[in-house]
Amino acid sequence: MTNQPSNDSSATARFARLLRTTLWGLAGCAVLVAVGYWFIDRPVALFMHEQKLAGYAALKWLTYPPPIVQAWTPLVLAVLVVRRAFGPFRRWELTLLTACVSMILADQFRESLSYLFGRYWPETWIDDNPSFIKDGAYGFHPFHEGSAYGSFPSGHMARTLGLVSVIWLAYPWWRWACVLSALAIAAGLLGMNYHFVSDVIAGGFVGGIVGIYAAYFSGLGVANVPDADSGRHW
């Protein structure tokens, strides 16, 4: 009992550092998005269109995993709920649960931010939506609803980083796979001209932040938390 105040103080200090880092990251993301919006997004979108990269099926395939994985998360969560009745989660099970919740939350954050920012897409893909390539429509239109305004931030990147950031923290030796997965999704989105560069950056930031906090509150990646593989966690 004598160590409780000290432990609480240490946990509060760690969370305060995490929040400060988040705010600095948000500022950095805002700068990158601004640079992308003014100097990078349009040239890259024009280049991808001129190179006709959208004709490569492999690039399109790279964009399939995030929505497919998300579609299975309710079933996975239901199975984990039943599994918990038979004993504490092992570390990989807690990681799976946290990653699923993080992915869903990241996509919801993205949905809300899409309405807040209301950005046109690089190309026309759905219901003859206005786009930069077809109509020269470029910019943000806050608080506009509908499929035409959903480019920013990227939902695919938000979901991807929401998932892999949890794995990144829980299993550091799998970080190479996390990086490759994120780069593959980003390559598919940009190559297909589904998103502007700044959309991808912002989506990745949203997903990464959601994943980091999900892992934090689950106890994953914290050095003084017992290893759940020993059956002593959650």
N, C-alpha and C positions, 0 to 999 in steps of 0.2 A: 504493500500500500504506500510505502514511503516514496517509491519511485514513480507513482502515478502522475503527480504534478509535473515532474521533469519530462516524462514521456509525452504528456499532453502538450507541453511547451515545445518539445522537439517536433512533434507532428504539425503543430500550428506553424512553426517556422518553415518546415519543409513545404507546406501548402502555400505559404506566403511567397516563397521563392518561386514555386511553380506558377503562381498567378502573375508575379512580376515578369517572369520569362514569357508567359503567354501574351502579356500586353506589349512587350518588346517585339515578340514575333508578329503580333497583329500590325504593329507599326511598320515592320519590315515588309510584311505581305502587302500592305497598302501602297508602299513605295513601288514594289515590284509590279503590282497591278497597274498603277499609274503609268509607269514606264512602258509596260506592255501595251496599254490602251493607246498611248500617243505615238509610240515609235515602232512597235513590234507586231501587234496583232494584224493589222491590215496587210503589210508586206508578206507575212507568213501565210495568211489566208489566200492571197493572190497567187503566191508561189505554189501552194498545194493544189489550187484549182488549175493552174496552168500546166502543172506536171501530170495532172489526171491520176493522182495517186489513189483516188477513191475507186478506181477500177480494179485495184488489187484486192482479191478476196481475203488474203492473209491479214491485211490491215483491218478489215471489217471483223474478222474472227477475233482479233485481239480485244474488241470492244464488247464481246458477248458475256464474259464471265461475271462482271459485277451484278447485273440484274438477275442472272440465273442463280448466283449464290444467294442473293437477297431473297429470292422467291422461296428458297428452302429454309431460311432462318426460322420461320415460325414452327416448322416441324422439328427442327433441331432443338429449339428451346423447349418444346413440349416434351421431347424425349429426355432432355436433361432434368426437367422438373420431376418427372417420374423417377429418373435415376437417383436423384438426391434423397428420395425416401429410403434408399437402401444403404446410405452412408455418406460421409463427407466426399466432396469432389476431390479428385486428383488434380494436379496442376494443369494438365492438358484439358481436362473437362472444364475447369474454371476459366481457362483461357478461351476455350471455344464458346462458352456462354457469354463471356465479356465481349468477345469479338462480334458475336451475332447482335447483341444489344447495341454495341457501338456502331455497327454498320447501319442498323435501322435508324438510330438517332442521327447519325451523320446525314443520311438521306433526308430526314425531316428538317434538319437545320438548313440543308440545301434548298429544300422546297420553300421554306419561309424566306430565305435570302433571295431566291429567284423572284418572288413577288416584290420584295423590297427594292431590288435593283432593276428588274425588267429590261433585260438586254436582248437585242436581236441576235440571231444566229449568223454564223459566217455564210452558210449556204441554205438554200431552200430544200427542206426535206419532208415537212409535214403540212398537209392542208394548204399548200401554196403560201407558206409563211413568208413574210418579208424578210430579206436577208441582205447582207453586205454585197455578196457576189451578184445576185440577181437584180436587186433594186438600189444598191448603194446605201441601204439603210444601215446606219451604224450609230451606236450610242446606247445610253441607258435611259429607261423610261420608268421611273420609280412608281410602284404601286399599280402596275398594270398586270392584269391577270390573263392567262391563256398560254397556249403552247408556243405562240410566236415570241414570247418574252422570257424563255427559260434557259438561255445560254449561260448565264452567269449566276453562281459558280457551277462548275461541272459536277453533275451528280455521279457520274462514273468514277471520277477521281475522289470525290468525297467518300463514296462507299468503299473504294479500294483502300484509301489511307485509313479509314475508320477501322477496317479489318486488320491490315498489316501492321499498323502502329501498335496494336495490342500484342501481336506476335513478336514484334521488334523488342518490346520491353520484357515480355515473359520469357522468350527464348532467344537470347542474343546471338547464339550460333546459327540462327536462321535468318539473320539480317540480310545476308546476300540475296536470299530468295525474296525477301520483302522489297528490296531495291529493284531487282529484276522485274518483279510483278508490276510495281508502280510504273517503271519505265516502259514496259510493254503496253500497258493500258494507255499511257500518255501518248506513245507513238501511234497507236491505233486511232485515238481521238483526233490528233493533229493531222495525221496522214489522210484520214477520211474527211477532214475539214468539218468535223462535227462541232468543234469548239475552237475559240481563239486561245492563244497561249495564256493570256491572263485568266481566262476561265479555268484552265487546267491548274494554274498556280493556286488560285483561290479555292478551288474544290479540294485540292490536296491539303491546303492549310486547314480548311474546315474539318475534313475527315481526320487529319492528324491530331488536331486539338481535342476533338471528341474522343478519339481512341486513347490519347494520353490520360485524360481525366477518367475515362472508364477504367483503364488499367490501374490508375491511382486508387480509386475508390474500391476496386476489387482486391487491392493488396498485391497486384502483380508487379514485378520489377522492383519491389521494395526489399532492401537487403535483409531487414530484420524480421521479415515474415517467414514463418516455417514453410518448408517446401511441401506443397500439397501432394506430391507424389508419395509422401510418407503417410498420407491419410490424415493429416493433422490440420486441414484447412477447409473452412466453410462446411 
